[in-house]
């Protein structure tokens, strides 16, 4: 008589199947569930994290990170995240409020740490320019900080993060060189444009383009009538001929100034937000290329 022992056959089969799995692949690979404050940063995190990271942006495409109003869905996403990235330097003024409301207890990774920032006077105090990503060199600093944070959160995939980050740094360095070469085609005295707000300070510093704007670093500020009148006089005096709209900002004021000065439209710049996937700026690299092509093409005309 044959005696059957329940479960033995299943155990034997499981052992056989496990013996066929290559060493080190018996467990599922870890996926870091990350949240980033806005779309530009979310894309850079994704480029470095690759298949080992899922990234959700709190501010949506075409959204304004200055005036963003978080939702209950944002609170749930933040609380569930294993790693959170913000740019810092005052950009995400709403983040502390969201963290408190969501019950998030962690410390966000501030990716702009180590960047030499710019400042300007607004009213009676100095304000740090938070738009650091408009210098490609600054995003290399982002890359370093993001790689370190991902490797600390998921040491088993540190080699993959390092490989992705190394490749992305090379792409950024090539982009930086390409931007400089394209702008060099335009005489220095012609490199002047009108935009909605002071978001291109780092771009101006690195690439030698002058940007005039009616409002300061944040879109939450409002330009006074005296400020607008002074800017109109400056545009006429310096013969600024081109203005640009920004995808995440109200275009009405810059259009009014353009009408008063005779400046002509140069196109749309993506400054604080990426476009949807089918738009001209679905990634950071393509965002910068789009902006440079728009600026150079318009001022050369």
Backbone as numpy.savetxt, mean C-alpha at the origin, in Angstrom:
# Nx Ny Nz CAx CAy CAz Cx Cy Cz
-11.09 -71.54 12.59 -11.93 -70.35 12.59 -11.05 -69.10 12.59
-11.40 -68.09 11.76 -10.65 -66.84 11.69 -11.27 -65.83 12.64
-10.45 -65.24 13.49 -10.94 -64.23 14.43 -10.62 -62.85 13.88
-11.64 -62.00 13.77 -11.47 -60.63 13.28 -11.36 -59.67 14.46
-10.36 -58.82 14.48 -10.20 -57.81 15.53 -10.56 -56.45 14.94
-11.68 -55.85 15.38 -12.14 -54.58 14.81 -11.06 -53.51 14.87
-10.92 -52.79 13.77 -10.01 -51.66 13.72 -8.62 -52.01 13.28
-8.19 -53.28 13.35 -6.82 -53.63 13.00 -6.57 -53.41 11.52
-7.53 -53.82 10.68 -7.36 -53.65 9.23 -7.22 -52.18 8.87
-8.04 -51.33 9.52 -7.97 -49.89 9.23 -6.63 -49.31 9.65
-6.14 -49.75 10.83 -4.86 -49.24 11.30 -3.73 -49.63 10.36
-3.78 -50.90 9.89 -2.75 -51.36 8.96 -2.77 -50.57 7.66
-3.99 -50.30 7.15 -4.12 -49.55 5.90 -3.59 -48.12 6.08
-3.93 -47.49 7.23 -3.46 -46.14 7.48 -1.94 -46.09 7.54
-1.35 -47.11 8.18 0.11 -47.15 8.28 0.74 -47.29 6.91
0.13 -48.11 6.08 0.67 -48.28 4.72 0.59 -46.98 3.93
-0.55 -46.28 4.05 -0.70 -45.03 3.32 0.29 -43.98 3.80
0.50 -43.90 5.12 1.44 -42.93 5.65 2.86 -43.22 5.20
3.17 -44.51 5.00 4.52 -44.86 4.58 4.80 -44.40 3.17
3.72 -44.11 2.40 3.90 -43.65 1.02 4.08 -42.14 0.93
3.81 -41.39 2.05 3.95 -39.94 2.03 5.40 -39.56 2.26
6.00 -38.72 1.40 7.39 -38.32 1.59 7.60 -37.68 2.96
8.80 -37.89 3.50 9.14 -37.36 4.82 8.94 -35.84 4.85
8.32 -35.34 5.95 8.10 -33.90 6.11 6.81 -33.40 5.53
6.03 -34.26 4.82 4.78 -33.82 4.20 3.57 -34.46 4.86
3.74 -35.05 6.02 2.63 -35.72 6.66 1.63 -34.74 7.24
2.04 -33.51 7.54 1.15 -32.53 8.12 0.82 -31.45 7.10
-0.35 -30.87 7.26 -0.75 -29.79 6.37 0.15 -28.58 6.59
0.54 -27.90 5.52 1.36 -26.70 5.64 0.55 -25.60 6.31
1.20 -24.81 7.13 0.52 -23.74 7.85 0.23 -22.57 6.92
-0.95 -21.98 7.07 -1.30 -20.78 6.32 -1.53 -19.66 7.32
-0.78 -18.58 7.17 -0.92 -17.43 8.06 -2.13 -16.61 7.61
-3.04 -16.37 8.53 -4.21 -15.56 8.23 -3.89 -14.11 8.60
-3.60 -13.30 7.57 -3.14 -11.93 7.81 -4.20 -10.91 7.41
-4.14 -9.79 8.07 -4.95 -8.62 7.74 -4.02 -7.44 7.54
-4.26 -6.65 6.50 -3.50 -5.44 6.25 -4.46 -4.25 6.24
-3.96 -3.10 6.58 -4.83 -1.94 6.74 -5.43 -1.45 5.43
-4.65 -1.45 4.34 -5.18 -0.95 3.07 -4.57 -1.74 1.92
-5.12 -1.56 0.73 -4.85 -2.47 -0.38 -3.41 -2.47 -0.84
-2.74 -1.32 -0.81 -1.34 -1.25 -1.25 -0.50 -2.17 -0.37
-0.67 -2.05 0.93 0.08 -2.88 1.87 -0.32 -4.34 1.76
-1.59 -4.61 1.57 -2.05 -6.00 1.44 -1.37 -6.69 0.26
-1.20 -5.97 -0.84 -0.55 -6.57 -2.01 0.90 -6.91 -1.72
1.62 -6.02 -1.04 3.04 -6.28 -0.74 3.16 -7.49 0.19
2.27 -7.58 1.18 2.28 -8.75 2.07 2.05 -10.02 1.27
1.11 -9.99 0.34 0.81 -11.16 -0.48 2.00 -11.56 -1.35
2.71 -10.58 -1.90 3.86 -10.90 -2.74 4.93 -11.66 -1.95
5.08 -11.33 -0.69 6.10 -11.96 0.14 5.60 -13.26 0.77
4.33 -13.25 1.16 3.77 -14.45 1.79 3.49 -15.57 0.81
3.12 -15.23 -0.41 2.83 -16.26 -1.42 1.70 -17.18 -0.99
1.87 -18.47 -1.26 0.83 -19.46 -0.98 0.67 -19.76 0.51
1.59 -19.27 1.31 1.55 -19.57 2.75 0.77 -18.54 3.55
0.21 -17.54 2.87 -0.47 -16.45 3.56 -1.76 -16.09 2.83
-2.82 -15.89 3.58 -4.02 -15.25 3.04 -4.07 -13.84 3.61
-4.39 -12.87 2.77 -4.35 -11.47 3.19 -5.69 -10.80 2.88
-6.23 -10.13 3.87 -7.45 -9.35 3.68 -7.14 -7.89 3.96
-7.58 -6.99 3.09 -7.41 -5.56 3.30 -8.64 -5.00 4.00
-8.43 -4.23 5.05 -9.55 -3.61 5.75 -10.19 -2.52 4.89
-9.37 -1.59 4.37 -9.88 -0.58 3.45 -10.01 -1.20 2.07
-11.16 -1.08 1.41 -11.34 -1.74 0.10 -10.66 -0.99 -1.03
-10.65 -1.59 -2.21 -10.11 -0.92 -3.39 -10.85 0.40 -3.62
-10.10 1.40 -4.06 -10.61 2.75 -4.28 -11.06 3.43 -2.99
-10.70 2.85 -1.83 -11.07 3.44 -0.56 -10.01 4.40 -0.05
-10.42 5.33 0.79 -9.53 6.35 1.36 -9.11 5.91 2.76
-7.84 5.59 2.98 -7.42 5.13 4.31 -7.44 6.23 5.38
-7.54 7.49 4.99 -7.63 8.57 5.96 -9.04 8.63 6.57
-10.05 8.57 5.72 -11.43 8.76 6.16 -12.19 7.45 6.33
-11.50 6.35 6.35 -12.13 5.03 6.43 -12.94 4.88 7.72
-14.13 4.31 7.59 -14.98 4.00 8.74 -15.14 2.48 8.82
-14.48 1.84 9.79 -14.54 0.38 9.89 -15.96 -0.13 10.13
-16.19 -1.35 9.67 -17.49 -2.00 9.79 -17.40 -3.18 10.77
-18.54 -3.75 11.17 -18.50 -4.96 12.01 -17.76 -6.11 11.34
-17.83 -6.21 10.01 -17.07 -7.26 9.30 -15.57 -7.05 9.47
-15.13 -5.79 9.44 -13.72 -5.49 9.67 -13.29 -5.92 11.06
-14.16 -5.69 12.04 -13.85 -6.07 13.42 -13.70 -7.59 13.54
-14.58 -8.33 12.89 -14.49 -9.79 12.93 -13.22 -10.28 12.25
-12.87 -9.68 11.13 -11.65 -10.07 10.42 -10.41 -9.81 11.26
-10.40 -8.65 11.92 -9.25 -8.29 12.74 -9.09 -9.25 13.92
-10.18 -9.58 14.57 -10.09 -10.47 15.73 -9.63 -11.86 15.34
-9.98 -12.31 14.14 -9.63 -13.66 13.69 -8.22 -13.75 13.13
-7.58 -12.62 12.87 -6.28 -12.62 12.21 -5.18 -13.13 13.14
-4.23 -13.85 12.55 -3.05 -14.28 13.31 -1.91 -13.29 13.17
-2.00 -12.37 12.20 -0.96 -11.36 12.00 -1.61 -10.14 11.34
-1.30 -8.96 11.85 -1.90 -7.72 11.36 -0.80 -6.75 10.96
-0.94 -6.15 9.77 0.05 -5.20 9.26 -0.59 -3.83 9.07
0.08 -2.80 9.57 -0.32 -1.42 9.28 0.91 -0.66 8.81
0.69 0.45 8.11 1.82 1.25 7.65 2.36 2.11 8.78
1.46 2.71 9.55 1.89 3.56 10.65 2.08 5.01 10.22
2.81 5.77 11.02 3.09 7.19 10.78 1.81 8.03 10.71
0.77 7.57 11.44 -0.46 8.34 11.52 -1.46 8.09 10.41
-1.16 7.16 9.49 -2.10 6.92 8.38 -3.41 6.33 8.88
-3.32 5.32 9.73 -4.52 4.58 10.16 -5.00 5.10 11.51
-5.51 6.33 11.51 -5.98 6.92 12.76 -7.15 6.18 13.37
-7.83 5.39 12.59 -9.00 4.63 13.05 -8.65 3.27 13.63
-7.38 2.84 13.52 -7.05 1.45 13.87 -7.23 1.15 15.35
-6.79 2.05 16.22 -6.90 1.80 17.66 -8.36 1.63 18.06
-9.22 2.43 17.50 -10.66 2.32 17.78 -11.22 0.98 17.31
-10.80 0.56 16.12 -11.25 -0.73 15.60 -10.73 -1.89 16.44
-9.45 -1.81 16.84 -8.87 -2.89 17.65 -9.62 -3.04 18.96
-9.95 -1.92 19.59 -10.68 -1.97 20.86 -12.08 -2.55 20.67
-12.77 -2.13 19.63 -14.12 -2.61 19.38 -14.15 -4.09 19.04
-13.10 -4.58 18.37 -13.07 -5.98 17.92 -12.61 -6.94 19.01
-11.94 -6.42 20.03 -11.36 -7.31 21.03 -10.01 -7.86 20.63
-9.42 -7.29 19.59 -8.10 -7.73 19.14 -7.06 -7.38 20.20
-6.30 -8.37 20.64 -5.35 -8.18 21.74 -3.89 -8.14 21.27
-3.63 -8.39 20.01 -2.26 -8.46 19.53 -1.66 -7.10 19.26
-0.40 -7.12 18.84 0.30 -5.90 18.43 0.49 -5.93 16.92
0.02 -4.91 16.21 0.20 -4.93 14.75 1.67 -4.73 14.37
2.02 -5.27 13.21 3.35 -5.03 12.65 3.32 -3.69 11.94
4.16 -2.76 12.36 4.24 -1.43 11.73 5.34 -1.48 10.68
4.96 -1.60 9.42 5.93 -1.90 8.37 6.81 -0.72 8.00
6.43 0.49 8.40 7.22 1.67 8.03 8.35 1.96 9.03
8.52 1.13 10.04 9.60 1.35 10.99 10.95 1.28 10.27
11.81 2.27 10.54 13.12 2.32 9.90 13.18 3.23 8.70
12.04 3.75 8.24 12.01 4.66 7.10 12.28 6.09 7.58
13.09 6.81 6.84 13.34 8.22 7.14 12.17 9.03 6.62
11.36 9.55 7.53 10.11 10.20 7.14 10.28 11.68 6.86
9.30 12.23 6.19 9.22 13.66 5.91 8.16 14.29 6.80
8.28 15.57 7.02 7.30 16.28 7.83 7.03 17.65 7.23
5.89 18.21 7.57 5.56 19.57 7.15 4.72 20.22 8.24
4.61 21.53 8.17 3.78 22.25 9.12 2.34 22.31 8.62
1.43 21.91 9.49 0.00 22.06 9.20 -0.61 22.80 10.39
-1.03 24.03 10.15 -1.52 24.84 11.25 -0.35 25.25 12.14
-0.48 24.89 13.42 0.56 25.29 14.38 1.40 24.11 14.86
1.41 23.00 14.11 2.21 21.86 14.54 2.77 21.11 13.34
3.81 20.32 13.58 4.43 19.50 12.54 3.68 18.18 12.40
3.55 17.72 11.17 2.85 16.48 10.88 3.76 15.60 10.02
3.82 14.31 10.35 4.62 13.37 9.57 3.85 12.94 8.33
4.51 12.93 7.20 3.91 12.47 5.95 3.81 10.94 5.99
2.60 10.38 5.97 2.46 8.92 6.08 2.57 8.18 4.75
2.67 8.88 3.63 2.58 8.25 2.31 3.92 7.69 1.85
4.53 6.88 2.70 5.91 6.43 2.45 6.04 5.55 1.22
4.99 4.82 0.86 5.06 3.87 -0.25 5.20 4.53 -1.61
5.02 5.85 -1.69 5.21 6.53 -2.96 6.68 6.75 -3.30
7.56 6.27 -2.45 8.97 6.05 -2.78 9.18 4.55 -2.88
9.63 4.07 -4.02 9.84 2.63 -4.19 10.89 2.12 -3.20
11.89 2.93 -2.91 12.93 2.53 -1.95 12.35 2.25 -0.57
11.32 2.99 -0.20 10.69 2.76 1.10 9.97 1.42 1.16
9.46 0.96 0.03 8.76 -0.33 0.01 9.76 -1.48 0.14
11.01 -1.24 -0.17 12.04 -2.24 0.13 12.17 -2.40 1.64
12.07 -1.30 2.38 12.07 -1.38 3.85 10.83 -2.14 4.33
9.67 -1.83 3.74 8.47 -2.61 4.03 8.74 -4.10 3.85
9.35 -4.44 2.74 9.61 -5.84 2.41 10.44 -6.52 3.49
11.48 -5.85 3.95 12.32 -6.40 5.02 11.50 -6.66 6.27
10.68 -5.68 6.66 9.89 -5.82 7.89 8.82 -6.89 7.77
8.21 -6.99 6.60 7.17 -8.01 6.39 7.78 -9.40 6.41
8.92 -9.57 5.75 9.58 -10.88 5.74 9.90 -11.33 7.17
10.44 -10.45 7.98 10.78 -10.79 9.36 9.54 -11.20 10.15
8.46 -10.46 9.98 7.24 -10.76 10.73 6.64 -12.09 10.31
6.61 -12.37 9.01 6.06 -13.64 8.53 6.92 -14.82 8.99
8.23 -14.66 8.93 9.12 -15.73 9.37 8.96 -16.02 10.86
8.74 -14.97 11.65 8.54 -15.17 13.08 7.21 -15.87 13.37
6.19 -15.56 12.57 4.87 -16.17 12.77 4.82 -17.60 12.24
5.63 -17.90 11.22 5.61 -19.21 10.58 7.04 -19.62 10.22
7.83 -20.04 11.23 9.25 -20.36 10.97 9.46 -21.47 9.95
8.52 -22.41 9.86 8.68 -23.53 8.93 8.72 -23.07 7.48
8.10 -21.94 7.18 8.06 -21.43 5.81 8.97 -20.22 5.61
9.91 -20.01 6.53 10.80 -18.86 6.46 11.61 -18.84 5.16
12.03 -20.01 4.70 12.82 -20.07 3.46 12.00 -19.58 2.27
10.72 -19.94 2.24 9.85 -19.49 1.15 9.64 -17.99 1.21
9.46 -17.46 2.42 9.30 -16.01 2.56 10.57 -15.28 2.11
11.71 -15.84 2.46 12.98 -15.21 2.06 13.14 -15.21 0.54
12.79 -16.32 -0.09 12.89 -16.40 -1.55 11.96 -15.40 -2.21
10.70 -15.33 -1.73 9.74 -14.38 -2.30 10.19 -12.94 -2.10
10.69 -12.65 -0.89 11.13 -11.29 -0.59 12.33 -10.89 -1.44
13.26 -11.82 -1.64 14.44 -11.53 -2.47 14.03 -11.21 -3.90
13.11 -12.00 -4.43 12.63 -11.76 -5.79 11.91 -10.42 -5.88
11.11 -10.11 -4.87 10.34 -8.86 -4.89 11.27 -7.65 -4.76
12.31 -7.76 -3.95 13.28 -6.66 -3.85 13.92 -6.36 -5.20
14.25 -7.40 -5.95 14.83 -7.21 -7.27 13.85 -6.49 -8.19
12.57 -6.84 -8.10 11.55 -6.17 -8.91 11.41 -4.71 -8.51
11.49 -4.44 -7.22 11.41 -3.05 -6.74 12.61 -2.24 -7.20
13.78 -2.81 -7.13 15.00 -2.11 -7.57 14.93 -1.80 -9.06
14.44 -2.75 -9.84 14.29 -2.52 -11.28 13.25 -1.44 -11.55
12.17 -1.45 -10.77 11.13 -0.42 -10.93 11.67 0.95 -10.59
12.42 1.06 -9.52 13.00 2.34 -9.11 13.88 2.91 -10.22
14.70 2.06 -10.81 15.58 2.51 -11.90 14.76 2.94 -13.11
13.68 2.23 -13.39 12.84 2.56 -14.54 12.13 3.89 -14.33
11.65 4.14 -13.11 10.99 5.41 -12.81 11.96 6.57 -13.04
13.18 6.43 -12.54 14.17 7.50 -12.69 14.48 7.76 -14.16
14.58 6.69 -14.94 14.90 6.84 -16.36 13.78 7.54 -17.11
12.53 7.21 -16.80 11.40 7.83 -17.50 11.26 9.30 -17.15
11.41 9.64 -15.87 11.27 11.03 -15.47 12.43 11.87 -15.99
13.58 11.28 -16.14 14.74 12.01 -16.67 14.51 12.49 -18.10
13.52 11.92 -18.79 13.22 12.34 -20.16 12.60 13.74 -20.20
12.10 14.21 -19.06 11.40 15.49 -19.00 12.29 16.54 -18.35
12.46 17.70 -18.96 13.27 18.76 -18.34 12.76 19.11 -16.94
13.66 19.42 -16.05 13.32 19.68 -14.65 12.24 20.75 -14.51
12.32 21.81 -15.30 11.38 22.92 -15.16 9.95 22.56 -15.57
9.79 21.45 -16.29 8.45 21.02 -16.70 7.82 20.04 -15.72
8.55 19.59 -14.74 8.06 18.53 -13.85 7.22 19.12 -12.71
6.09 19.71 -13.05 5.20 20.32 -12.07 3.76 19.95 -12.40
3.05 19.45 -11.38 1.66 19.03 -11.59 0.82 19.42 -10.38
-0.48 19.48 -10.61 -1.47 19.75 -9.57 -2.19 18.46 -9.21
-2.29 18.17 -7.91 -3.04 16.99 -7.44 -3.96 17.40 -6.29
-4.71 16.42 -5.77 -5.73 16.71 -4.76 -5.17 17.04 -3.39
-4.18 16.25 -2.92 -3.63 16.51 -1.59 -2.16 16.10 -1.54
-1.49 16.44 -0.44 -0.04 16.25 -0.33 0.30 14.77 -0.08
0.20 13.97 -1.14 0.46 12.54 -0.99 1.74 12.10 -1.69
2.41 13.00 -2.39 3.55 12.60 -3.22 4.87 13.18 -2.73
4.98 13.47 -1.45 6.21 14.06 -0.93 7.42 13.18 -1.13
7.30 11.89 -0.89 8.44 10.97 -1.04 8.77 10.76 -2.52
7.75 10.74 -3.36 7.97 10.65 -4.80 8.72 11.89 -5.28
8.29 13.06 -4.81 8.95 14.31 -5.20 10.40 14.32 -4.75
10.66 13.88 -3.52 12.02 13.87 -3.00 12.93 12.96 -3.81
12.44 11.78 -4.16 13.28 10.78 -4.82 13.41 10.99 -6.33
12.38 11.54 -6.96 12.35 11.55 -8.42 12.31 12.94 -9.04
12.28 13.98 -8.22 12.42 15.33 -8.76 11.22 15.87 -9.50
10.01 15.57 -9.02 8.79 16.13 -9.58 8.14 17.00 -8.51
7.66 18.18 -8.89 6.99 19.08 -7.95 5.48 18.87 -8.02
4.87 18.63 -6.86 3.42 18.43 -6.76 2.83 19.58 -5.94
1.83 20.23 -6.50 1.09 21.27 -5.79 -0.29 20.72 -5.46
-0.79 21.02 -4.25 -2.07 20.48 -3.81 -2.75 21.45 -2.86
-4.08 21.50 -2.87 -4.80 22.44 -2.00 -4.89 21.99 -0.55
-4.80 20.67 -0.27 -4.92 20.19 1.10 -3.65 19.45 1.50
-3.52 19.21 2.81 -2.30 18.64 3.36 -2.22 17.14 3.23
-1.51 16.50 4.18 -1.24 15.07 4.11 -2.52 14.23 4.20
-3.52 14.72 4.92 -4.75 13.96 5.10 -5.88 14.57 4.29
-6.70 13.71 3.71 -7.87 14.19 2.97 -8.96 14.69 3.91
-8.77 14.49 5.22 -9.75 14.97 6.19 -9.63 16.48 6.41
-8.48 17.06 6.02 -8.31 18.50 6.16 -9.05 19.24 5.05
-9.44 20.46 5.32 -10.13 21.28 4.33 -9.30 22.52 4.03
-9.23 22.85 2.75 -8.46 24.02 2.34 -9.28 25.29 2.55
-8.67 26.31 3.12 -9.35 27.59 3.30 -9.39 28.34 1.97
-10.26 29.33 1.91 -10.35 30.15 0.69 -9.03 30.85 0.42
-8.35 31.30 1.49 -7.06 31.97 1.31 -6.01 31.02 0.76
-6.02 29.78 1.23 -5.07 28.78 0.74 -5.29 28.50 -0.73
-6.56 28.35 -1.11 -6.88 28.07 -2.51 -6.47 29.24 -3.39
-6.74 30.45 -2.96 -6.38 31.64 -3.75 -4.86 31.73 -3.92
-4.13 31.45 -2.86 -2.67 31.48 -2.93 -2.15 30.41 -3.89
-2.76 29.22 -3.85 -2.34 28.14 -4.74 -2.62 28.50 -6.20
-3.77 29.11 -6.47 -4.10 29.52 -7.84 -3.05 30.51 -8.36
-2.66 31.46 -7.52 -1.62 32.42 -7.93 -0.30 31.69 -8.22
0.04 30.73 -7.38 1.30 29.99 -7.56 1.27 29.18 -8.85
0.14 28.55 -9.14 0.03 27.74 -10.36 0.19 28.62 -11.60
-0.43 29.79 -11.57 -0.30 30.71 -12.71 1.13 31.20 -12.86
1.74 31.55 -11.73 3.10 32.07 -11.77 4.09 31.04 -12.26
3.95 29.79 -11.80 4.89 28.74 -12.17 4.49 28.00 -13.45
3.35 28.41 -14.03 2.88 27.86 -15.30 2.70 26.34 -15.23
2.02 25.91 -14.17 1.66 24.49 -14.04 0.51 24.21 -14.99
0.70 23.28 -15.89 -0.25 23.11 -16.98 -1.14 21.87 -16.87
-0.82 20.98 -15.92 -1.52 19.69 -15.88 -2.02 19.41 -14.46
-3.22 18.87 -14.35 -3.71 18.41 -13.05 -4.12 16.94 -13.13
-4.08 16.29 -11.99 -4.45 14.88 -11.90 -5.49 14.67 -10.81
-6.41 13.77 -11.08 -7.35 13.31 -10.06 -6.74 12.11 -9.34
-7.23 11.82 -8.15 -6.79 10.67 -7.38 -7.98 9.73 -7.19
-7.75 8.44 -7.37 -8.87 7.50 -7.42 -9.67 7.42 -6.12
-9.05 7.74 -4.98 -9.75 7.57 -3.71 -10.23 8.89 -3.10
-10.11 10.00 -3.86 -10.42 11.31 -3.28 -11.47 12.06 -4.09
-12.13 12.98 -3.44 -13.13 13.84 -4.06 -12.45 14.76 -5.08
-12.89 14.76 -6.34 -12.20 15.53 -7.38 -12.65 16.98 -7.51
-13.67 17.41 -6.78 -14.31 18.69 -7.08 -13.39 19.90 -6.88
-12.65 19.92 -5.78 -11.82 21.09 -5.51 -10.70 21.23 -6.53
-10.03 20.14 -6.86 -8.92 20.23 -7.81 -9.44 20.62 -9.19
-10.65 20.20 -9.53 -11.24 20.62 -10.81 -11.55 22.11 -10.80
-12.02 22.64 -9.68 -12.31 24.07 -9.59 -11.03 24.88 -9.76
-9.95 24.42 -9.13 -8.67 25.12 -9.24 -8.15 25.05 -10.68
-8.29 23.88 -11.29 -7.85 23.72 -12.67 -8.62 24.65 -13.62
-9.91 24.78 -13.37 -10.73 25.66 -14.20 -10.29 27.11 -14.07
-9.89 27.48 -12.85 -9.46 28.87 -12.62 -8.09 29.17 -13.19
-7.28 28.13 -13.40 -5.91 28.35 -13.85 -5.66 27.91 -15.29
-6.62 27.19 -15.87 -6.43 26.71 -17.23 -5.65 25.41 -17.33
-5.39 24.77 -16.20 -4.69 23.48 -16.24 -5.57 22.42 -16.90
-4.94 21.52 -17.63 -5.69 20.50 -18.36 -5.55 19.15 -17.66
-6.54 18.25 -17.83 -6.48 16.96 -17.14 -5.36 16.07 -17.66
-4.66 15.42 -16.74 -3.57 14.51 -17.12 -3.94 13.05 -16.95
-5.02 12.78 -16.21 -5.42 11.40 -15.99 -5.69 11.12 -14.53
-5.73 9.84 -14.19 -6.03 9.38 -12.84 -4.78 8.76 -12.22
-4.47 9.21 -11.00 -3.36 8.63 -10.25 -3.92 7.76 -9.12
-3.26 6.65 -8.89 -3.61 5.74 -7.80 -2.59 5.96 -6.69
-3.04 6.56 -5.60 -2.13 7.08 -4.59 -2.18 6.28 -3.30
-3.38 6.04 -2.80 -3.56 5.39 -1.50 -4.37 4.10 -1.61
-4.69 3.71 -2.81 -5.50 2.52 -3.00 -5.23 1.94 -4.38
-5.23 0.62 -4.45 -5.13 -0.06 -5.74 -6.47 -0.01 -6.45
-6.44 -0.34 -7.72 -7.67 -0.48 -8.49 -8.20 -1.91 -8.34
-9.43 -2.18 -8.77 -9.88 -3.57 -8.85 -8.97 -4.36 -9.80
-9.06 -5.69 -9.79 -8.16 -6.52 -10.60 -8.16 -6.18 -12.09
-9.29 -5.71 -12.63 -9.35 -5.40 -14.06 -8.98 -3.95 -14.36
-8.51 -3.22 -13.35 -8.13 -1.82 -13.55 -6.65 -1.68 -13.88
-6.18 -0.45 -13.97 -4.79 -0.21 -14.38 -3.77 -0.35 -13.26
-4.24 -0.51 -12.01 -3.31 -0.56 -10.88 -3.71 -1.62 -9.86
-3.76 -2.89 -10.27 -4.21 -3.94 -9.35 -3.13 -4.41 -8.37
-1.87 -4.03 -8.61 -0.76 -4.36 -7.71 0.06 -3.11 -7.46
0.91 -3.16 -6.45 1.76 -2.00 -6.18 2.68 -1.69 -7.35
3.32 -2.71 -7.92 4.23 -2.47 -9.04 3.52 -1.81 -10.21
2.33 -2.29 -10.53 1.58 -1.71 -11.64 1.02 -0.33 -11.28
0.73 -0.10 -10.01 0.28 1.22 -9.57 1.36 2.26 -9.85
2.59 1.96 -9.45 3.68 2.91 -9.67 3.91 3.15 -11.16
3.92 2.08 -11.93 4.13 2.23 -13.37 3.02 3.06 -14.00
1.78 2.82 -13.60 0.67 3.61 -14.12 0.85 5.08 -13.79
1.19 5.39 -12.54 1.33 6.79 -12.14 2.45 7.48 -12.91
3.58 6.80 -13.04 4.71 7.40 -13.76 4.37 7.62 -15.23
3.74 6.64 -15.85 3.37 6.79 -17.26 2.38 7.94 -17.45
1.41 8.06 -16.51 0.44 9.15 -16.60 1.14 10.51 -16.45
2.00 10.62 -15.45 2.66 11.90 -15.18 3.59 12.29 -16.33
4.46 11.39 -16.73 5.41 11.69 -17.78 4.70 11.98 -19.10
3.71 11.17 -19.43 2.99 11.37 -20.68 2.30 12.73 -20.74
1.71 13.14 -19.60 0.96 14.41 -19.58 1.88 15.62 -19.63
2.96 15.62 -18.83 3.81 16.82 -18.82 4.68 16.91 -20.06
4.95 15.79 -20.74 5.67 15.86 -22.00 4.79 16.48 -23.09
3.47 16.26 -23.00 2.57 16.85 -23.99 2.46 18.35 -23.79
